[in-house]
Amino acid sequence: MSIDFKDGVLMIPQLAIAEMNEPLFRNLIAFEQCYNGRGHKVTSYALLMDNLIASSKDVVFLCDKEIIHNWLSAEEASQLFSKLYSDTLIDDFCYGGLCATVNKYYKDGKSG
């Protein structure tokens, strides 16, 4: 879950997506939600990945870059993260600073 952005490159650890990912992530998110004082790292990760993966084309792209190893259809994988965090609260989005940095880099590149 250590994701970094440096010199225009987003560095994401590899993730294998298979049938067992959804129940595993759901249970981890439920654990975070049920125990007050726990961070929301897994929920934040699911939200970030959902924002990165908008369609099956994004899954194919991430597979080509060897960020994702997918054993589902590209469409199923693209929908996985959007289903995970519905009806949850995120008190502290762990990747807020990262997203701000990426957005600033993108805006500065578009205007410059």
N, C-alpha and C positions, 0 to 999 in steps of 0.2 A: 504494500500500500504506500510505499515510498515513491511519490511522483514528484518530478522536478522539471523545471523549465530553465534552460540556459542557452543563450546565443541563438534563440529562435527554434530550439529543439525541445519538444516535450518528451521526457524520458519516463516511460511507464514499464513497470515490471511485467513479464509475460504472465498471461492468464490462460489456463485451459478451460474452455467452456464445454460442459457436458450435461447430461440429464440431472446429475446430482448437485449442480451448482445452485439451482433455485432453492431447494429445501435447505441447503447449507446456509446460503446468504439470508434466507428468511428467518432461520433460527438465530443466527448471529444478530440480526437487526432486532428481533423480538427481545433477545437478551439485553441489548443496549437500551431498548425502550422501557423495559420493565424495571431495570435497576437504576434508581436515581443516583446521579453522580458519575455514572459511566460515561465515557466519551462517546461520540457518535461517529467513530471512524469508519465502520462498515457501512452505515447509512450514508455518510458523506461520500464514500467510494462509489456506492451504487448510484447516487445522484450525479456525480462527476462522469461516470461511465455512460449514464443515460444521456447526458448532454453531449458527450463525444460521439455516441452512436445514435444517429437519427434514422438510419435506414440500413437495409441489407448491404448497400454499397459501402457504407462505413465499416461494416464487419469484414467485407472482402478486402478493403484497404488495410485494415489492422492485421488481418491474416497475412497479407502480402508482406507487410513490414515485420512479421513474426512477433507481434505484440500479443495477438490472440491465436490460440490453437483451438479451432472450433470443431466439435463433433456433432453439432446440431446443424440444421439448415441455417443459412445466413439470415433468413427472416425470423426464425425462432430466436436466434442469438440477439438480433437487433431489438427484440421485444423483451428479452430477459430482464434487463436492468430497469426498464420503465415500470414493470410490475412489482418490483421488489419493495419500494419505499412508499407506496401509496398508503395513506392513512397513518403516516408516522410524522413525528416532529423532529426537527433538527435544531437543537439549541445553539450548537457551535459547528458550523460547516467548516470542516478541517481544511478544505482546499480553497477557501475564500481568497487568501493572499495569492495563491497560485493563479487562480482565475483572473484576478485583478491584474497581475503581471502579464499574463498572456493577452488579455484584452488591450492593455496599454501598448504592448509590443505591436499588436495587430493595427491599432489605431495610428500609432506613430509611423508605421510602415506605409499605411494607406495615405497619410497626409504628407509624407515626406518624399 
